[in-house]
Structures are given as C-alpha cells and as structure tokens.
Amino acid sequence: MNKTQQWQKYPIIANDLSTVNQFLLENIQTRHHELKDALLTMANNGGKYLRPALLFLSAKAAGKKQYDHDQLIKLAASIEILHMATLIHDDIIDDSDKRRGKISIQAEFGKDVAVYAGDLLFTHFFDLILSATNEHHYLEKNAFAMHHVLDGELGQMGKRFDLSQSLDDYLDNVKGKTAALLRLATEEGAHFAGADHQTTRLMAEFGENLGVAFQIVDDILDYTGGKNLNKPTLEDLATGVYSLPLLLALRHQKLKQQLQPLLSKKWNMTVEDINRVQEILLSNDIISESRNFAKHYSDLALANLKALPLSPARELLKQITKQMLNRTK
Amino acid sequence: MNKTQQWQKYPIIANDLSTVNQFLLENIQTRHHELKDALLTMANNGGKYLRPALLFLSAKAAGKKQYDHDQLIKLAASIEILHMATLIHDDIIDDSDKRRGKISIQAEFGKDVAVYAGDLLFTHFFDLILSATNEHHYLEKNAFAMHHVLDGELGQMGKRFDLSQSLDDYLDNVKGKTAALLRLATEEGAHFAGADHQTTRLMAEFGENLGVAFQIVDDILDYTGGKNLNKPTLEDLATGVYSLPLLLALRHQKLKQQLQPLLSKKWNMTVEDINRVQEILLSNDIISESRNFAKHYSDLALANLKALPLSPARELLKQITKQMLNRTK
C-alpha cells in the first residue's frame, strides 16, 4: 500500500499529502545508486505521513489566512525527512532488521549505507527549512526539535537497564524522541498559516500531548503483542529499554520483587525471562494503569483543540487523537 | 600534545584557537556519559584545528574591520564540529580502528555511540551557526558545505573499485569531502571580518585550492608511507578507493596492464597484491607526477593570496600553504 493511500479517506488533506510524497521522492535523489535505492525503499515503505498530516490539519484548523501552499509542502517534507533520518539511524543502534514491517535500511543495505542515508537526509532537512523560511526564530525551533529528538534517544540509551529511572525520566525522553516532531508539525502548521501567538502555542502543546499519548500506546502494544506486524514484541525490554508499563510495575513493591531477579540478568535474559516479565505485567492490571496515562495525555490533547473554531480539520484532529488511543497496532 | 599547542608558535592566532578549543569543549557536553567521553576523547585527540586557524587568519588577512570576536569563535567552532561529525561517521563506513593515530570513536565506544556522536555534533553545528549569524545567505552556504562534504564522500563510495573513473571525478569528490570545509572557513573568516565581495570570493577560492592540494598530498603519503603514525598505509586502496596516484598510473597503458589483474581482485586483494601496486607506482615516477598536481593547486592558492595587503596573517597563510605541500606526515 502506498503510504499516502490511507489518507485518501480524509479528502481535505489527501491532495496535500500526495504532493508532499511527490516532493519528497524528488528531493531525496542522489547520484549514489545504492543510497538512492535505500532512500526510495524507505520513502515507499508505508509510513503514515502522520507529521505532514498534522501540519496541514493544524494549518487548516488553526490558521487565519490563506497559507503559502508551497511553503507548507516544504515544511511538511522537511519534518518527514528528519523523521526518516532518525528512524534509519535508530535502526542501526537497535540492530533492527525490521522497520514498518519491512526490512530496515541497515539490514538490507548495510550499516555503511544506513549511516550516510541518515546523514544525507539531515542535510536535506537543513536545506529544506532554509528554503522554506527565513524566520530565524523558526529555524531555531527546527534546530531545537532536532536536538530534542536526539536528546530523547540519548536519554533512553543512557538509562538502559536502569531500574531506578523515574516516570519523569521516561516522559522527558518521550517528549524528545517522539513528541518533538509532532509538536513541530502542529506548531509550524498553525504559525505559517497565520495563527496568532496564543493559538500557535496551543497547537504546539496539542502536538506534544498527542505525541506522548502515541508513544505510551506504542509501549503498551509492545507488551500486549498488538504490533506483530511490526518489530518483534518486547525488543525494547530485551535491549534494556524500560518503558512506562514496566516502570509502573516496578512501583508496586510485590511486583518489583518478582521482576528484579529477571531484569538483573540484563543482556542475558532468556526468551522465557522476557515472557515471564510480560506475564507479570499482563496479569496485574499494569496495562490498564498504563492506559490511564495515555488517556491523560490524549485528554489534554483534546482539551487543546477546544479553543479552535469548529471545522472539518479540527474534527479530524479529534478523530485522529481518539483513534490513536484505541489503536491495536 | 594538546591539539592547540602546535599553534602556539603562531602567536597571532594562538589565543583565538585556545578560545575555540575551550568553547568547543563546553559545547559538546551531553548528559549521556559514554557519549560525552567519546566526544571529549575526539576533541582532545590532537586534531590540528586547521579550519579554525584558517578562519581566523583569513579574517585578519582579508578583513576590513574590527570583527565580532565571539561570532568568529562560534563560526570556527561550528566548522570544527561539523568536521568532527564527518570524521566519526567516516570511521564507521571505513570500519577504521584508528583516527589521528589514536583509536577511533567507533572502535573504542562501538558503532552505536559513534552514530549518535556524529548526529549530536550535526545538531550542535546547526545550533551554532544559527546562533552565530542570521544572514540567510550564509546559513545557506553552511547547508551547501555540509551537503558538498557528504556528496564528496558518497561520490567516493559510489566509485569504489571503478577503474574507469576520471581525474575530474576524483577532483569533484575531493572538492567536497575535503576542500568544502576549508573553503567555508576562509570564506566566512573574510566575510564576517568585513571583506568586500571580491576579496571574500578570492579567499573562498584560496581555501578550496588549499584543500585540494592538502588531499592530494594526503593521498600521495598513503603510497609513500609517510603516514605511519596515522591510519594504516593503503587502507584506501584495500577498500577500493582509488586516489590520484593510482588514477594517474592507470592513464599509462603499460602500467594499466600491470595493475588491472591486481585491482580486479577487488576485496580479495592480498597484502602482497597491495604491496605490488605500491611498488609499481613508486618505481614509475607516478609520485612526482602526483606532486605536480598538488603543486598546481598550492600555486593557485598562493596566487589567490597575492591580492591581499602585506600582513603577518597573509604571510602565515603562505607559510601554511607551502608547509602543506612539503609535509611528510
């Protein structure tokens, strides 16, 4: 399935996303054939174009003027390109064979091509935002977002196997690695469509809250096994990345006593150990406790939208937020 | 030896480089401990700070005004940081254990840390130039330089084991992977110290010519074995990167006939094969033919400097250019 096809059911942005897709395919060209194949493979591997969609919907829902369509296309493509770059490099770190249910760039083309593919996309990101705007403040916001994503990744990497990490550590990392680009998308959509300062800020918060909810649901699905079409279940746990469900379980003294001997094996945890951790979480209501956290953030996101005037775009943003909470893969 | 110490003999920029060094060490901090160690290791591994030195000397030699010292420190640090980022990622590609005669980041800390270390430096680069200037045209020049470096690397990677590549292919790649950052340094030094358009352009050309000469000498030393303190001799040849000396040899029909059976083994070349290639080049005057190319570019660089008024900085740039041509390691 082409990655934009699933957006055809939302006619108000289907054309925009199709244009972003076209623009992106034209922009990631390189005379290095293997790398070009790698990037086109990645671009066609069925990503959801969530960030470009949020950018255009925010522009339509919060904007006050007829926006510069070309500018929004460039901004949307730049965020998607930055997202792709981080995914490619993350897969090297995770030694991940799968990405979006398909083989990852590093598994298909090797680590070398994957390193340069990510780097090339970073340069495209940089080029694109410079060509999209000369508002220095927004260039800085882009640099900050890139930094924030990486800080989140690094924070997560630095806390591997750390039983003492707090929920705040987790949420800080999530706000970077996942929510920063959703925040950038909704903020830029609103701002470059002429939204006032206060509305733009509200839309930035909406993006961040949605991003946190999105990641928590992702981490829940890792334990409930709903992502069987994607990367292997509990890969995070096996590599020492402790996400919300496990951190919540560790706050219960009784569960902590059961989990600690398993987790202390670190890289030597067996498949049985991992399954045992999963069982402990699933049989102790940890999932519904985790879902309450996700719901808290999706409720905040929905509240952010309340100040906007009624419009099809606002309703679609609401719908996306609710669907995100209830998705099963 | 501290990397700036070798510049103490040039009092007119010693203080500037020491400030760049200090600024850089403060700016590459991260809360991820292993990564921080990796970056500080890299920053202290005896790089020559050639690019910051060229930036400050260009400012002094070509500038027309009292420049903003803090701005030049930021610009100089940003170029050095971009340089470090590309070195770290290149070492992953080359699977190189050595960098500047010391162990490389990827060999010491692993590929994972190396990928993120490079990425983090890319974000620092981006942050730094935005904080150094809001001249959009120069932001674009920075983006272009970053792109150009990567295109050069990719061009080189794409031409591995390609016997049909031309000298122009080689020179194009060198202008990117090596000369682009020297060019950026000399151009920015001149421009931000108030040089007029024509002088700035001349200084940009000076940096590029110096960069090409620098890389050719580097590639010659790879064959003459002068770099024994650095990465292993002829590592490039073993990985299919054909540099100027070999490309020149291949233009001689007789030598081509001797070389082709050896080179056609590609990744299966033995140490003996590699030594045989080296012998063929060394015993057929290819090195002096290569040196003529290097001299051509260093002569162009010296000619670029002629339009500048006499100054200690100009004389130092001349001296650096001449020393570069005659260096033995």
Interface residues (C-beta under 8 A of the other chain):
Chain A: T30 R31 H32 H33 E34 L35 H89 I92 I93 K111 D112 V115 Y116 G118 D119 L120 F122 T123 F126 D127 L130 N134 H136 L139 E140 A143 F144 M146 H147 L150 D151 E153 L154 G155 M157 G158
Chain B: T30 R31 H32 H33 E34 L35 H89 I92 I93 K111 D112 V115 Y116 G118 D119 L120 F122 T123 F126 D127 L130 N134 H136 L139 E140 A143 F144 M146 H147 L150 D151 E153 L154 G155 M157 G158
